[in-house]
Amino acid sequence: MEPSHKPSTTGEYLLERVAGLEPIMQALVDHRVPMDALLKHVRKMYAMAALDIERGNACRASVRIGMHRNSLRHIVGRRKERHAGN
């Protein structure tokens, strides 16, 4: 018997955990949520989480998630970061 696959990074481990979202995905499909709309929403949530972790610093947030700073700003909209002034 082969040993079970152990993810080499925390990111890989977390991606494997996405399988736990199957009931949510089923509900989204049942309610006919367009995939483009879902992906746009998830992309924005992910970018906003990176901005939160980096306390509004778009440069560091973009490096953290592997995208250009301008792309990150486009996804979240051209707004003042929540942490301005902190």
C-alpha positions as CSV (number, residue, x, y, z in Angstrom):
1,M,0.0,0.0,0.0
2,E,1.3,3.5,-0.9
3,P,1.7,6.0,1.9
4,S,-1.0,8.7,2.0
5,H,-0.1,11.9,0.1
6,K,1.2,14.6,2.4
7,P,0.9,18.1,1.0
8,S,4.3,19.8,0.8
9,T,2.9,23.2,1.8
10,T,0.3,24.7,4.0
11,G,-1.3,26.2,0.8
12,E,-1.6,22.7,-0.7
13,Y,-3.2,21.4,2.4
14,L,-5.7,24.2,2.5
15,L,-6.6,23.7,-1.2
16,E,-7.3,20.0,-0.4
17,R,-9.7,21.2,2.3
18,V,-11.8,23.0,-0.3
19,A,-13.5,19.6,-0.9
20,G,-15.4,20.4,2.3
21,L,-17.2,23.1,0.3
22,E,-19.1,20.6,-1.8
23,P,-22.5,21.2,-0.1
24,I,-22.1,24.9,-0.7
25,M,-21.2,24.4,-4.3
26,Q,-24.2,22.1,-4.8
27,A,-26.5,24.9,-3.4
28,L,-24.9,27.5,-5.7
29,V,-25.5,25.2,-8.7
30,D,-29.1,24.4,-7.5
31,H,-29.8,28.1,-7.3
32,R,-28.2,28.6,-10.8
33,V,-25.6,31.1,-9.6
34,P,-23.5,31.9,-12.7
35,M,-19.9,30.7,-12.4
36,D,-18.5,34.0,-13.6
37,A,-20.4,35.8,-10.8
38,L,-19.2,33.3,-8.2
39,L,-15.5,33.5,-9.3
40,K,-15.7,37.3,-9.3
41,H,-17.0,37.3,-5.8
42,V,-14.4,34.8,-4.5
43,R,-11.6,36.7,-6.2
44,K,-12.7,39.9,-4.4
45,M,-13.0,38.1,-1.1
46,Y,-9.5,36.6,-1.5
47,A,-8.0,40.0,-2.4
48,M,-9.8,41.8,0.5
49,A,-8.5,39.1,2.9
50,A,-4.9,39.8,1.7
51,L,-5.4,43.5,2.2
52,D,-6.8,42.9,5.7
53,I,-3.8,40.7,6.6
54,E,-1.4,43.4,5.2
55,R,-3.3,46.2,7.0
56,G,-4.3,47.8,3.7
57,N,-0.9,47.8,2.0
58,A,-1.8,46.9,-1.6
59,C,1.9,46.2,-2.5
60,R,2.4,43.6,0.2
61,A,-1.0,42.1,-0.3
62,S,-0.4,41.7,-4.0
63,V,2.9,39.9,-3.4
64,R,1.2,37.7,-0.8
65,I,-1.4,36.4,-3.3
66,G,0.8,36.5,-6.4
67,M,-0.8,39.2,-8.5
68,H,0.1,42.7,-9.7
69,R,-0.9,45.6,-7.4
70,N,-3.0,47.2,-10.1
71,S,-4.9,44.0,-10.7
72,L,-5.6,43.7,-6.9
73,R,-6.9,47.3,-6.8
74,H,-9.0,46.7,-9.9
75,I,-10.6,43.6,-8.2
76,V,-11.4,45.3,-4.9
77,G,-12.3,48.6,-6.6
78,R,-10.5,51.9,-6.3
79,R,-11.4,52.7,-2.7
80,K,-9.5,53.9,0.3
81,E,-8.2,50.9,2.3
82,R,-10.1,50.2,5.5
83,H,-6.9,50.7,7.5
84,A,-6.1,54.2,6.3
85,G,-4.9,56.3,9.1
86,N,-3.9,53.3,11.3
